[in-house]
């Protein structure tokens, strides 16, 4: 005896397959969100990423820098990437009053609109501190080669510096 058409497409899905599908979707969304976040933390378009031609560096988000700044014994060099006279010297004096050891200030080889703070591997906490206290809009980058000046941190001032 035929009881009517068979319900071919009305299978019940198991709870396990629903959980698996939901987990895959969540992981995919998290991956896309992470990619977008990392992509948005790069330097501004059109800016030069190194204080001198011999420095190779990659962007480093501030949030990845951990630790307590040392300040004492950390050598900082300030370079002026603007047309304002004496800006690097004035900034060097301010950082020296905070306790940093200063290399001779100078002029950048190229003009900058956004301040760049480049640091050697072990000085990320100090670079992040300098950014947080003095240059909140600056870009932080880790350098993988020594600076020609011998500094631990190089600050290239941009036109975003007030004053």
ChimeraX attribute file (.defattr): number of C-alpha atoms within 10 A of each C-alpha:
attribute: neighborCount
match mode: 1-to-1
recipient: residues
	/A:1	3
	/A:2	5
	/A:3	5
	/A:4	6
	/A:5	6
	/A:6	8
	/A:7	7
	/A:8	6
	/A:9	6
	/A:10	7
	/A:11	7
	/A:12	6
	/A:13	8
	/A:14	8
	/A:15	8
	/A:16	9
	/A:17	10
	/A:18	10
	/A:19	11
	/A:20	11
	/A:21	10
	/A:22	12
	/A:23	12
	/A:24	11
	/A:25	12
	/A:26	12
	/A:27	11
	/A:28	12
	/A:29	12
	/A:30	12
	/A:31	12
	/A:32	11
	/A:33	12
	/A:34	12
	/A:35	11
	/A:36	11
	/A:37	11
	/A:38	12
	/A:39	10
	/A:40	11
	/A:41	13
	/A:42	15
	/A:43	20
	/A:44	12
	/A:45	6
	/A:46	8
	/A:47	14
	/A:48	16
	/A:49	21
	/A:50	21
	/A:51	26
	/A:52	15
	/A:53	10
	/A:54	11
	/A:55	16
	/A:56	16
	/A:57	17
	/A:58	15
	/A:59	16
	/A:60	19
	/A:61	17
	/A:62	19
	/A:63	7
	/A:64	9
	/A:65	17
	/A:66	12
	/A:67	12
	/A:68	12
	/A:69	15
	/A:70	13
	/A:71	20
	/A:72	10
	/A:73	11
	/A:74	17
	/A:75	19
	/A:76	28
	/A:77	26
	/A:78	28
	/A:79	25
	/A:80	26
	/A:81	25
	/A:82	23
	/A:83	12
	/A:84	11
	/A:85	10
	/A:86	14
	/A:87	20
	/A:88	24
	/A:89	18
	/A:90	13
	/A:91	19
	/A:92	24
	/A:93	15
	/A:94	13
	/A:95	19
	/A:96	16
	/A:97	10
	/A:98	11
	/A:99	15
	/A:100	20
	/A:101	18
	/A:102	19
	/A:103	18
	/A:104	13
	/A:105	22
	/A:106	17
	/A:107	20
	/A:108	20
	/A:109	14
	/A:110	15
	/A:111	18
	/A:112	22
	/A:113	18
	/A:114	22
	/A:115	25
	/A:116	27
	/A:117	28
	/A:118	30
	/A:119	27
	/A:120	19
	/A:121	15
	/A:122	11
	/A:123	23
	/A:124	26
	/A:125	20
	/A:126	23
	/A:127	27
	/A:128	28
	/A:129	20
	/A:130	20
	/A:131	20
	/A:132	13
	/A:133	8
	/A:134	14
	/A:135	21
	/A:136	14
	/A:137	13
	/A:138	24
	/A:139	24
	/A:140	26
	/A:141	28
	/A:142	23
	/A:143	22
	/A:144	14
	/A:145	13
	/A:146	16
	/A:147	20
	/A:148	9
	/A:149	13
	/A:150	12
	/A:151	19
	/A:152	25
	/A:153	29
	/A:154	27
	/A:155	29
	/A:156	31
	/A:157	27
	/A:158	22
	/A:159	16
	/A:160	15
	/A:161	16
	/A:162	6
	/A:163	6
